[in-house]
Amino acid sequence: MKSDLVEKASEIISDPLVLINMVSKRVRQLNSGRSPLIPTRPSMGAADIALTEIIEGKIRVVVVDPAKAES
């Protein structure tokens, strides 16, 4: 995982716990066979792909209002 990608992604997702969870979930998806949402290079690992997807806006946080989720 490249530190410059982490820094850029943390500018978009400011909460480190949310960023870690997003990257972890996406890495699991990529490792289980899901296709990347960006063009990749052979030198990119799954975490680099996930971070780049966040930076490019291919993945984003969706905040769910708990009141609306219950109905």
Secondary structure, DSSP 8 states (H G I E B T S, - for coil): --HHHHHHHHHHS--HHHHHHHHHHHHHHHHTT---SS---TT--HHHHHHHHHHTTSS------HHHHT-
